[in-house]
Amino acid sequence: GLGGGHDEREQTLNQILVEMDGFDTDTSVMFWRLPTVLIYSTRLYFALVASTGE
């Protein structure tokens, strides 16, 4: 649909923020969530790069 790329980027960014909200000072909790945050960050980066080619 219209603006579909923006919706995907917004959803990915929101998911990153949700995952980061779970970070704690406890190092084990932070490292447990780190891979998920990296996955969503990578998806957001590629979505932004792809959108510049439009």
C-alpha distance matrix in Angstrom:
0.0 3.7 6.3 5.4 8.9 10.5 9.8 11.4 14.1 14.9 15.2 17.4 19.4 20.0 21.2 23.5 25.0 25.5 27.3 29.3 30.3 32.2 34.4 38.0 41.1 42.0 41.4 40.8 37.9 36.3 36.7 35.4 32.0 32.0 30.4 27.4 26.9 27.4 24.8 22.1 23.5 23.2 19.6 18.9 21.1 19.4 15.9 17.5 19.3 16.4 14.6 17.9 17.7 14.7
3.7 0.0 3.8 5.4 8.3 9.0 9.4 11.7 13.6 14.1 15.3 17.5 18.9 19.7 21.5 23.5 24.6 25.6 27.6 29.2 30.2 32.4 34.4 38.0 41.0 42.2 41.6 41.3 38.4 36.6 37.2 36.2 32.6 32.4 31.2 28.2 27.3 27.7 25.5 22.5 23.4 23.3 19.9 18.6 20.5 19.2 15.5 16.3 18.3 15.8 13.2 16.0 16.3 13.0
6.3 3.8 0.0 3.8 5.5 5.3 6.5 9.0 10.2 10.8 12.5 14.5 15.6 16.6 18.6 20.3 21.4 22.7 24.7 26.0 27.1 29.5 31.2 34.8 37.7 39.0 38.4 38.3 35.4 33.5 34.1 33.3 29.7 29.3 28.3 25.4 24.2 24.6 22.7 19.6 20.1 20.3 17.1 15.3 17.2 16.3 12.6 13.0 15.4 13.3 10.5 13.5 14.4 11.6
5.4 5.4 3.8 0.0 3.8 5.4 5.1 6.4 8.8 9.9 10.6 12.4 14.3 15.3 16.6 18.6 20.1 21.1 22.7 24.5 25.7 27.7 29.6 33.2 36.3 37.3 36.5 36.1 33.3 31.5 31.9 30.9 27.4 27.1 25.8 22.9 22.0 22.4 20.1 17.2 18.3 18.2 14.7 13.6 15.9 14.6 11.0 12.5 14.8 12.5 10.6 14.1 14.8 12.4
8.9 8.3 5.5 3.8 0.0 3.8 5.4 5.2 6.3 8.6 9.9 10.6 12.3 14.2 15.4 16.7 18.5 20.0 21.2 22.7 24.3 26.4 27.8 31.6 34.3 35.4 34.4 34.2 31.6 29.5 29.7 29.0 25.6 24.8 23.5 20.9 19.7 19.7 17.6 14.9 15.4 15.1 11.8 10.4 12.3 11.1 7.3 8.7 11.1 9.0 7.1 10.8 11.8 10.2
10.5 9.0 5.3 5.4 3.8 0.0 3.8 5.4 5.1 6.0 8.5 9.8 10.4 12.1 14.1 15.3 16.5 18.2 19.9 21.0 22.3 24.8 26.3 29.9 32.6 34.0 33.3 33.4 30.6 28.4 29.1 28.6 24.9 24.3 23.6 20.8 19.2 19.6 18.1 14.8 15.0 15.6 12.7 10.4 12.5 12.4 8.7 8.9 12.1 11.1 8.5 11.6 13.6 12.0
9.8 9.4 6.5 5.1 5.4 3.8 0.0 3.8 5.5 5.1 6.0 8.5 9.8 10.4 12.2 14.2 15.3 16.3 18.3 19.9 20.9 23.1 25.0 28.6 31.7 32.8 32.4 32.2 29.2 27.4 28.2 27.2 23.6 23.5 22.7 19.6 18.4 19.4 17.5 14.2 15.2 16.2 12.9 11.2 14.1 14.1 10.5 11.6 14.9 13.7 11.8 15.1 16.9 15.2
11.4 11.7 9.0 6.4 5.2 5.4 3.8 0.0 3.8 5.4 5.1 6.1 8.5 9.8 10.5 12.3 14.3 15.2 16.5 18.3 19.9 21.7 23.4 27.1 30.1 31.0 30.1 29.8 27.0 25.1 25.5 24.5 21.0 20.8 19.6 16.6 15.7 16.3 14.1 11.0 12.4 12.9 9.4 8.4 11.5 11.1 7.8 10.0 13.0 11.8 10.9 14.4 16.0 15.0
14.1 13.6 10.2 8.8 6.3 5.1 5.5 3.8 0.0 3.8 5.4 5.1 6.1 8.5 9.8 10.5 12.3 14.2 15.3 16.5 18.2 20.4 21.7 25.4 28.1 29.3 28.4 28.4 25.7 23.5 24.0 23.6 20.0 19.2 18.5 15.8 14.1 14.6 13.1 9.8 10.0 11.0 8.2 5.8 8.8 9.4 6.3 7.3 10.8 10.7 9.6 12.6 14.9 14.5
14.9 14.1 10.8 9.9 8.6 6.0 5.1 5.4 3.8 0.0 3.8 5.4 5.1 6.1 8.6 9.9 10.6 12.2 14.2 15.3 16.3 18.9 20.5 24.1 27.0 28.4 27.9 28.1 25.1 23.1 24.2 23.6 19.8 19.6 19.4 16.4 14.5 15.9 14.9 11.1 11.7 13.6 11.2 8.6 11.8 13.0 10.1 10.5 14.2 14.3 12.7 15.5 18.0 17.3
15.2 15.3 12.5 10.6 9.9 8.5 6.0 5.1 5.4 3.8 0.0 3.8 5.5 5.1 6.2 8.7 9.9 10.5 12.3 14.2 15.2 17.1 19.2 22.8 26.0 27.0 26.6 26.3 23.2 21.6 22.6 21.5 17.8 18.1 17.6 14.2 13.1 14.9 13.3 9.7 11.4 13.3 10.6 9.1 12.9 13.7 11.1 12.6 16.1 15.8 14.9 18.0 20.2 19.5
17.4 17.5 14.5 12.4 10.6 9.8 8.5 6.1 5.1 5.4 3.8 0.0 3.8 5.4 5.1 6.3 8.7 9.8 10.6 12.3 14.2 15.9 17.4 21.1 24.0 24.9 24.1 23.8 21.0 19.1 19.7 18.9 15.2 15.0 14.3 11.2 9.9 11.2 9.7 6.0 7.7 9.6 7.2 6.0 9.8 10.9 9.2 10.8 14.0 14.2 14.1 17.0 19.1 19.2
19.4 18.9 15.6 14.3 12.3 10.4 9.8 8.5 6.1 5.1 5.5 3.8 0.0 3.8 5.4 5.1 6.3 8.7 9.9 10.6 12.3 14.7 15.8 19.5 22.2 23.6 23.0 23.3 20.4 18.2 19.3 19.0 15.2 14.8 15.0 12.2 9.8 11.5 11.2 7.5 7.6 10.5 9.2 6.7 9.9 12.2 10.6 11.0 14.4 15.4 14.8 17.1 19.8 20.0
20.0 19.7 16.6 15.3 14.2 12.1 10.4 9.8 8.5 6.1 5.1 5.4 3.8 0.0 3.8 5.4 5.1 6.2 8.7 9.8 10.5 12.9 14.9 18.3 21.5 22.8 22.8 22.9 19.6 17.9 19.5 18.8 15.0 15.4 16.0 12.8 10.8 13.4 13.1 9.5 10.5 13.6 12.1 10.2 13.6 15.7 13.8 14.5 18.0 18.7 17.9 20.4 23.1 22.9
21.2 21.5 18.6 16.6 15.4 14.1 12.2 10.5 9.8 8.6 6.2 5.1 5.4 3.8 0.0 3.8 5.4 5.0 6.2 8.5 9.7 11.2 13.2 16.8 20.1 20.9 20.6 20.2 17.0 15.6 16.8 15.6 11.9 12.7 12.8 9.3 8.2 11.0 10.3 7.1 9.3 12.1 10.8 10.1 13.5 15.3 14.1 15.5 18.6 19.2 19.0 21.7 24.1 24.2
23.5 23.5 20.3 18.6 16.7 15.3 14.2 12.3 10.5 9.9 8.7 6.3 5.1 5.4 3.8 0.0 3.8 5.4 5.2 6.1 8.5 10.2 11.2 14.9 17.8 18.8 18.1 18.3 15.4 13.2 14.4 14.0 10.2 10.1 10.9 8.1 5.5 8.4 8.9 5.9 6.7 10.2 10.1 9.0 11.8 14.3 13.8 14.6 17.4 18.8 18.9 21.1 23.7 24.3
25.0 24.6 21.4 20.1 18.5 16.5 15.3 14.3 12.3 10.6 9.9 8.7 6.3 5.1 5.4 3.8 0.0 3.8 5.4 5.0 6.0 8.8 10.1 13.5 16.5 18.1 18.1 18.6 15.4 13.5 15.6 15.3 11.6 12.0 13.6 11.0 8.4 11.6 12.6 9.7 10.0 13.7 13.6 11.9 14.5 17.3 16.5 16.7 19.9 21.4 20.9 23.0 25.9 26.3
25.5 25.6 22.7 21.1 20.0 18.2 16.3 15.2 14.2 12.2 10.5 9.8 8.7 6.2 5.0 5.4 3.8 0.0 3.8 5.5 5.1 6.9 9.4 12.7 16.2 17.2 17.7 17.6 14.1 13.0 15.2 14.1 10.5 12.1 13.6 10.5 9.1 12.8 13.2 10.7 12.1 15.5 15.1 14.1 17.1 19.5 18.6 19.4 22.5 23.6 23.3 25.7 28.4 28.6
27.3 27.6 24.7 22.7 21.2 19.9 18.3 16.5 15.3 14.2 12.3 10.6 9.9 8.7 6.2 5.2 5.4 3.8 0.0 3.8 5.4 5.5 7.3 10.9 14.2 14.7 14.6 14.3 11.0 9.7 11.5 10.4 6.8 8.4 10.0 7.3 6.2 10.0 10.8 9.2 10.7 13.9 14.1 13.9 16.5 18.8 18.6 19.7 22.4 23.6 23.9 26.2 28.7 29.3
29.3 29.2 26.0 24.5 22.7 21.0 19.9 18.3 16.5 15.3 14.2 12.3 10.6 9.8 8.5 6.1 5.0 5.5 3.8 0.0 3.8 5.2 5.3 8.9 11.8 13.1 13.1 13.7 10.7 8.5 11.0 11.1 7.7 8.3 11.0 9.4 7.0 10.4 12.3 10.8 11.0 14.5 15.4 14.6 16.6 19.5 19.5 19.9 22.5 24.4 24.5 26.3 29.1 30.0
30.3 30.2 27.1 25.7 24.3 22.3 20.9 19.9 18.2 16.3 15.2 14.2 12.3 10.5 9.7 8.5 6.0 5.1 5.4 3.8 0.0 3.8 5.5 8.2 11.5 13.2 14.1 14.8 11.3 10.2 13.3 13.0 10.0 11.5 14.3 12.3 10.5 14.1 15.7 13.9 14.4 18.0 18.5 17.4 19.7 22.6 22.2 22.5 25.4 27.1 26.9 28.8 31.7 32.2
32.2 32.4 29.5 27.7 26.4 24.8 23.1 21.7 20.4 18.9 17.1 15.9 14.7 12.9 11.2 10.2 8.8 6.9 5.5 5.2 3.8 0.0 3.8 6.3 10.1 10.7 11.8 11.8 8.1 7.9 11.0 10.1 7.7 10.2 12.9 11.3 10.5 14.1 15.6 14.5 15.5 18.8 19.5 19.1 21.4 24.0 23.9 24.7 27.4 28.9 29.1 31.1 33.8 34.5
34.4 34.4 31.2 29.6 27.8 26.3 25.0 23.4 21.7 20.5 19.2 17.4 15.8 14.9 13.2 11.2 10.1 9.4 7.3 5.3 5.5 3.8 0.0 3.8 6.9 8.0 8.7 9.6 6.5 5.1 8.7 9.1 7.3 8.7 12.2 11.6 10.3 13.3 15.6 15.1 15.3 18.5 19.9 19.5 21.2 24.1 24.5 24.9 27.3 29.2 29.6 31.3 34.1 35.1
38.0 38.0 34.8 33.2 31.6 29.9 28.6 27.1 25.4 24.1 22.8 21.1 19.5 18.3 16.8 14.9 13.5 12.7 10.9 8.9 8.2 6.3 3.8 0.0 3.8 5.1 7.2 8.7 6.2 6.1 9.8 10.5 10.0 11.4 15.0 14.9 13.9 16.6 19.1 18.8 18.9 22.0 23.6 23.1 24.7 27.6 28.2 28.5 30.8 32.9 33.2 34.8 37.6 38.7
41.1 41.0 37.7 36.3 34.3 32.6 31.7 30.1 28.1 27.0 26.0 24.0 22.2 21.5 20.1 17.8 16.5 16.2 14.2 11.8 11.5 10.1 6.9 3.8 0.0 3.8 6.0 8.7 7.9 7.4 10.6 12.3 12.4 13.1 16.8 17.4 16.2 18.4 21.3 21.3 21.0 23.9 25.9 25.4 26.6 29.6 30.5 30.5 32.6 35.0 35.4 36.7 39.6 40.9
42.0 42.2 39.0 37.3 35.4 34.0 32.8 31.0 29.3 28.4 27.0 24.9 23.6 22.8 20.9 18.8 18.1 17.2 14.7 13.1 13.2 10.7 8.0 5.1 3.8 0.0 3.8 5.6 5.5 6.6 9.0 10.2 11.4 12.6 15.9 16.8 16.4 18.5 21.1 21.6 21.7 24.3 26.3 26.4 27.6 30.3 31.4 31.8 33.8 35.9 36.7 38.1 40.8 42.2
41.4 41.6 38.4 36.5 34.4 33.3 32.4 30.1 28.4 27.9 26.6 24.1 23.0 22.8 20.6 18.1 18.1 17.7 14.6 13.1 14.1 11.8 8.7 7.2 6.0 3.8 0.0 3.8 5.4 5.1 6.2 8.5 10.1 10.3 13.5 15.2 14.9 16.2 19.0 20.1 19.9 22.1 24.5 24.9 25.6 28.3 29.7 30.2 31.8 34.0 35.1 36.4 38.9 40.6
40.8 41.3 38.3 36.1 34.2 33.4 32.2 29.8 28.4 28.1 26.3 23.8 23.3 22.9 20.2 18.3 18.6 17.6 14.3 13.7 14.8 11.8 9.6 8.7 8.7 5.6 3.8 0.0 3.8 5.4 5.3 6.1 8.8 9.9 12.3 14.0 14.6 16.0 18.2 19.6 20.1 22.0 24.1 25.0 26.0 28.3 29.7 30.6 32.2 34.1 35.4 37.0 39.2 40.8
37.9 38.4 35.4 33.3 31.6 30.6 29.2 27.0 25.7 25.1 23.2 21.0 20.4 19.6 17.0 15.4 15.4 14.1 11.0 10.7 11.3 8.1 6.5 6.2 7.9 5.5 5.4 3.8 0.0 3.8 5.6 5.1 6.5 8.6 11.4 12.0 12.5 14.7 16.7 17.5 18.3 20.6 22.2 22.9 24.4 26.7 27.7 28.7 30.6 32.3 33.3 35.1 37.5 38.8
36.3 36.6 33.5 31.5 29.5 28.4 27.4 25.1 23.5 23.1 21.6 19.1 18.2 17.9 15.6 13.2 13.5 13.0 9.7 8.5 10.2 7.9 5.1 6.1 7.4 6.6 5.1 5.4 3.8 0.0 3.8 5.4 5.5 6.0 9.5 10.5 10.0 11.9 14.5 15.3 15.4 17.9 19.9 20.2 21.4 23.9 25.1 25.8 27.6 29.6 30.6 32.1 34.6 36.1
36.7 37.2 34.1 31.9 29.7 29.1 28.2 25.5 24.0 24.2 22.6 19.7 19.3 19.5 16.8 14.4 15.6 15.2 11.5 11.0 13.3 11.0 8.7 9.8 10.6 9.0 6.2 5.3 5.6 3.8 0.0 3.8 5.4 4.9 7.4 9.6 10.0 10.9 13.3 15.0 15.2 16.9 19.2 20.1 21.0 23.2 24.8 25.7 27.1 29.0 30.5 32.0 34.1 35.9
35.4 36.2 33.3 30.9 29.0 28.6 27.2 24.5 23.6 23.6 21.5 18.9 19.0 18.8 15.6 14.0 15.3 14.1 10.4 11.1 13.0 10.1 9.1 10.5 12.3 10.2 8.5 6.1 5.1 5.4 3.8 0.0 3.8 5.7 7.1 8.3 9.9 11.4 12.8 14.4 15.6 17.3 18.9 20.2 21.6 23.4 24.7 26.1 27.7 29.2 30.6 32.5 34.5 36.0
32.0 32.6 29.7 27.4 25.6 24.9 23.6 21.0 20.0 19.8 17.8 15.2 15.2 15.0 11.9 10.2 11.6 10.5 6.8 7.7 10.0 7.7 7.3 10.0 12.4 11.4 10.1 8.8 6.5 5.5 5.4 3.8 0.0 3.8 5.7 5.5 6.5 8.9 10.3 11.2 12.4 14.5 15.9 16.9 18.6 20.6 21.5 22.8 24.7 26.2 27.3 29.3 31.5 32.7
32.0 32.4 29.3 27.1 24.8 24.3 23.5 20.8 19.2 19.6 18.1 15.0 14.8 15.4 12.7 10.1 12.0 12.1 8.4 8.3 11.5 10.2 8.7 11.4 13.1 12.6 10.3 9.9 8.6 6.0 4.9 5.7 3.8 0.0 3.8 5.5 5.2 6.2 8.7 10.1 10.4 12.2 14.3 15.3 16.3 18.4 19.9 20.9 22.4 24.2 25.6 27.3 29.4 31.0
30.4 31.2 28.3 25.8 23.5 23.6 22.7 19.6 18.5 19.4 17.6 14.3 15.0 16.0 12.8 10.9 13.6 13.6 10.0 11.0 14.3 12.9 12.2 15.0 16.8 15.9 13.5 12.3 11.4 9.5 7.4 7.1 5.7 3.8 0.0 3.8 5.5 5.1 6.2 8.8 9.7 10.5 12.4 14.3 15.2 16.7 18.4 20.0 21.1 22.6 24.4 26.2 27.9 29.6
27.4 28.2 25.4 22.9 20.9 20.8 19.6 16.6 15.8 16.4 14.2 11.2 12.2 12.8 9.3 8.1 11.0 10.5 7.3 9.4 12.3 11.3 11.6 14.9 17.4 16.8 15.2 14.0 12.0 10.5 9.6 8.3 5.5 5.5 3.8 0.0 3.8 5.4 5.1 6.4 8.5 10.0 10.8 12.4 14.3 15.7 16.7 18.5 20.2 21.3 22.7 24.9 26.7 27.9
26.9 27.3 24.2 22.0 19.7 19.2 18.4 15.7 14.1 14.5 13.1 9.9 9.8 10.8 8.2 5.5 8.4 9.1 6.2 7.0 10.5 10.5 10.3 13.9 16.2 16.4 14.9 14.6 12.5 10.0 10.0 9.9 6.5 5.2 5.5 3.8 0.0 3.8 5.5 5.3 6.0 8.5 9.9 10.5 12.1 14.3 15.2 16.4 18.3 19.9 21.0 22.9 25.1 26.4
27.4 27.7 24.6 22.4 19.7 19.6 19.4 16.3 14.6 15.9 14.9 11.2 11.5 13.4 11.0 8.4 11.6 12.8 10.0 10.4 14.1 14.1 13.3 16.6 18.4 18.5 16.2 16.0 14.7 11.9 10.9 11.4 8.9 6.2 5.1 5.4 3.8 0.0 3.8 5.5 4.9 6.0 8.6 9.8 10.4 12.3 14.1 15.2 16.4 18.2 19.8 21.4 23.4 25.1
24.8 25.5 22.7 20.1 17.6 18.1 17.5 14.1 13.1 14.9 13.3 9.7 11.2 13.1 10.3 8.9 12.6 13.2 10.8 12.3 15.7 15.6 15.6 19.1 21.3 21.1 19.0 18.2 16.7 14.5 13.3 12.8 10.3 8.7 6.2 5.1 5.5 3.8 0.0 3.8 5.5 5.2 6.3 8.7 10.0 10.9 12.4 14.4 15.5 16.6 18.4 20.5 22.0 23.5
22.1 22.5 19.6 17.2 14.9 14.8 14.2 11.0 9.8 11.1 9.7 6.0 7.5 9.5 7.1 5.9 9.7 10.7 9.2 10.8 13.9 14.5 15.1 18.8 21.3 21.6 20.1 19.6 17.5 15.3 15.0 14.4 11.2 10.1 8.8 6.4 5.3 5.5 3.8 0.0 3.8 5.4 5.0 6.1 8.6 10.0 10.4 12.3 14.2 15.2 16.4 18.7 20.6 21.7
23.5 23.4 20.1 18.3 15.4 15.0 15.2 12.4 10.0 11.7 11.4 7.7 7.6 10.5 9.3 6.7 10.0 12.1 10.7 11.0 14.4 15.5 15.3 18.9 21.0 21.7 19.9 20.1 18.3 15.4 15.2 15.6 12.4 10.4 9.7 8.5 6.0 4.9 5.5 3.8 0.0 3.8 5.4 5.1 6.2 8.7 9.8 10.6 12.3 14.2 15.3 17.0 19.2 20.7
23.2 23.3 20.3 18.2 15.1 15.6 16.2 12.9 11.0 13.6 13.3 9.6 10.5 13.6 12.1 10.2 13.7 15.5 13.9 14.5 18.0 18.8 18.5 22.0 23.9 24.3 22.1 22.0 20.6 17.9 16.9 17.3 14.5 12.2 10.5 10.0 8.5 6.0 5.2 5.4 3.8 0.0 3.8 5.4 5.1 6.3 8.5 9.9 10.6 12.2 14.2 15.8 17.4 19.3
19.6 19.9 17.1 14.7 11.8 12.7 12.9 9.4 8.2 11.2 10.6 7.2 9.2 12.1 10.8 10.1 13.6 15.1 14.1 15.4 18.5 19.5 19.9 23.6 25.9 26.3 24.5 24.1 22.2 19.9 19.2 18.9 15.9 14.3 12.4 10.8 9.9 8.6 6.3 5.0 5.4 3.8 0.0 3.8 5.5 5.3 6.1 8.6 9.9 10.5 12.2 14.6 16.0 17.3
18.9 18.6 15.3 13.6 10.4 10.4 11.2 8.4 5.8 8.6 9.1 6.0 6.7 10.2 10.1 9.0 11.9 14.1 13.9 14.6 17.4 19.1 19.5 23.1 25.4 26.4 24.9 25.0 22.9 20.2 20.1 20.2 16.9 15.3 14.3 12.4 10.5 9.8 8.7 6.1 5.1 5.4 3.8 0.0 3.8 5.5 5.0 6.1 8.6 9.8 10.5 12.6 14.9 15.9
21.1 20.5 17.2 15.9 12.3 12.5 14.1 11.5 8.8 11.8 12.9 9.8 9.9 13.6 13.5 11.8 14.5 17.1 16.5 16.6 19.7 21.4 21.2 24.7 26.6 27.6 25.6 26.0 24.4 21.4 21.0 21.6 18.6 16.3 15.2 14.3 12.1 10.4 10.0 8.6 6.2 5.1 5.5 3.8 0.0 3.8 5.4 5.2 6.2 8.6 9.9 11.1 13.3 15.2
19.4 19.2 16.3 14.6 11.1 12.4 14.1 11.1 9.4 13.0 13.7 10.9 12.2 15.7 15.3 14.3 17.3 19.5 18.8 19.5 22.6 24.0 24.1 27.6 29.6 30.3 28.3 28.3 26.7 23.9 23.2 23.4 20.6 18.4 16.7 15.7 14.3 12.3 10.9 10.0 8.7 6.3 5.3 5.5 3.8 0.0 3.8 5.4 5.0 6.0 8.5 10.1 11.2 13.2
15.9 15.5 12.6 11.0 7.3 8.7 10.5 7.8 6.3 10.1 11.1 9.2 10.6 13.8 14.1 13.8 16.5 18.6 18.6 19.5 22.2 23.9 24.5 28.2 30.5 31.4 29.7 29.7 27.7 25.1 24.8 24.7 21.5 19.9 18.4 16.7 15.2 14.1 12.4 10.4 9.8 8.5 6.1 5.0 5.4 3.8 0.0 3.8 5.5 5.1 6.1 8.9 10.4 11.3
17.5 16.3 13.0 12.5 8.7 8.9 11.6 10.0 7.3 10.5 12.6 10.8 11.0 14.5 15.5 14.6 16.7 19.4 19.7 19.9 22.5 24.7 24.9 28.5 30.5 31.8 30.2 30.6 28.7 25.8 25.7 26.1 22.8 20.9 20.0 18.5 16.4 15.2 14.4 12.3 10.6 9.9 8.6 6.1 5.2 5.4 3.8 0.0 3.8 5.4 5.1 6.6 9.2 10.5
19.3 18.3 15.4 14.8 11.1 12.1 14.9 13.0 10.8 14.2 16.1 14.0 14.4 18.0 18.6 17.4 19.9 22.5 22.4 22.5 25.4 27.4 27.3 30.8 32.6 33.8 31.8 32.2 30.6 27.6 27.1 27.7 24.7 22.4 21.1 20.2 18.3 16.4 15.5 14.2 12.3 10.6 9.9 8.6 6.2 5.0 5.5 3.8 0.0 3.8 5.5 5.5 7.2 9.7
16.4 15.8 13.3 12.5 9.0 11.1 13.7 11.8 10.7 14.3 15.8 14.2 15.4 18.7 19.2 18.8 21.4 23.6 23.6 24.4 27.1 28.9 29.2 32.9 35.0 35.9 34.0 34.1 32.3 29.6 29.0 29.2 26.2 24.2 22.6 21.3 19.9 18.2 16.6 15.2 14.2 12.2 10.5 9.8 8.6 6.0 5.1 5.4 3.8 0.0 3.8 5.5 5.6 7.4
14.6 13.2 10.5 10.6 7.1 8.5 11.8 10.9 9.6 12.7 14.9 14.1 14.8 17.9 19.0 18.9 20.9 23.3 23.9 24.5 26.9 29.1 29.6 33.2 35.4 36.7 35.1 35.4 33.3 30.6 30.5 30.6 27.3 25.6 24.4 22.7 21.0 19.8 18.4 16.4 15.3 14.2 12.2 10.5 9.9 8.5 6.1 5.1 5.5 3.8 0.0 3.8 5.3 5.5
17.9 16.0 13.5 14.1 10.8 11.6 15.1 14.4 12.6 15.5 18.0 17.0 17.1 20.4 21.7 21.1 23.0 25.7 26.2 26.3 28.8 31.1 31.3 34.8 36.7 38.1 36.4 37.0 35.1 32.1 32.0 32.5 29.3 27.3 26.2 24.9 22.9 21.4 20.5 18.7 17.0 15.8 14.6 12.6 11.1 10.1 8.9 6.6 5.5 5.5 3.8 0.0 3.8 5.5
17.7 16.3 14.4 14.8 11.8 13.6 16.9 16.0 14.9 18.0 20.2 19.1 19.8 23.1 24.1 23.7 25.9 28.4 28.7 29.1 31.7 33.8 34.1 37.6 39.6 40.8 38.9 39.2 37.5 34.6 34.1 34.5 31.5 29.4 27.9 26.7 25.1 23.4 22.0 20.6 19.2 17.4 16.0 14.9 13.3 11.2 10.4 9.2 7.2 5.6 5.3 3.8 0.0 3.8
14.7 13.0 11.6 12.4 10.2 12.0 15.2 15.0 14.5 17.3 19.5 19.2 20.0 22.9 24.2 24.3 26.3 28.6 29.3 30.0 32.2 34.5 35.1 38.7 40.9 42.2 40.6 40.8 38.8 36.1 35.9 36.0 32.7 31.0 29.6 27.9 26.4 25.1 23.5 21.7 20.7 19.3 17.3 15.9 15.2 13.2 11.3 10.5 9.7 7.4 5.5 5.5 3.8 0.0
